[in-house]
Amino acid sequence: MTFHSKDNYNRTGYNTCPKSLYDDYVLLTAYEYELLSKNMGDRILQHYIDKLNNYIGSTGKQYNNHYYTIKLWYEKDLKVTPKDSKLKIYS
């Protein structure tokens, strides 16, 4: 497993770790996947991977960083979800 360190970034600050493809369009490093999974759980993470994959596939929109896109969407959804209920994922 590759962990973030100064060695994993080039001079422009971009992560140089290899990314894996999830579904058709979503790219994450193993470390990014692990962080998201620990934060939200595998089931919810898969929901956001599917959501991002479908959005990119249907619109052609490009994102600079899929990790931060998923993280942002998850945090945004948590803010609009009442604190006494869990984020509902339907499958």
Stockholm file with secondary structure:
# STOCKHOLM 1.0

chainA/1-91         MTFHSKDNYNRTGYNTCPKSLYDDYVLLTAYEYELLSKNMGDRILQHYIDKLNNYIGSTGKQYNNHYYTIKLWYEKDLKVTPKDSKLKIYS
#=GR chainA/1-91 SS CCCCCGGGBCTTSCBCSCCEEETTTEEECHHHHHHHHHHHCHHHHHHHHHHHHHHHHHHCCCCSCHHHHHHHHHHHHHHHSCTTSCCCCCC
#=GC SS_cons        CCCCCGGGBCTTSCBCSCCEEETTTEEECHHHHHHHHHHHCHHHHHHHHHHHHHHHHHHCCCCSCHHHHHHHHHHHHHHHSCTTSCCCCCC
//
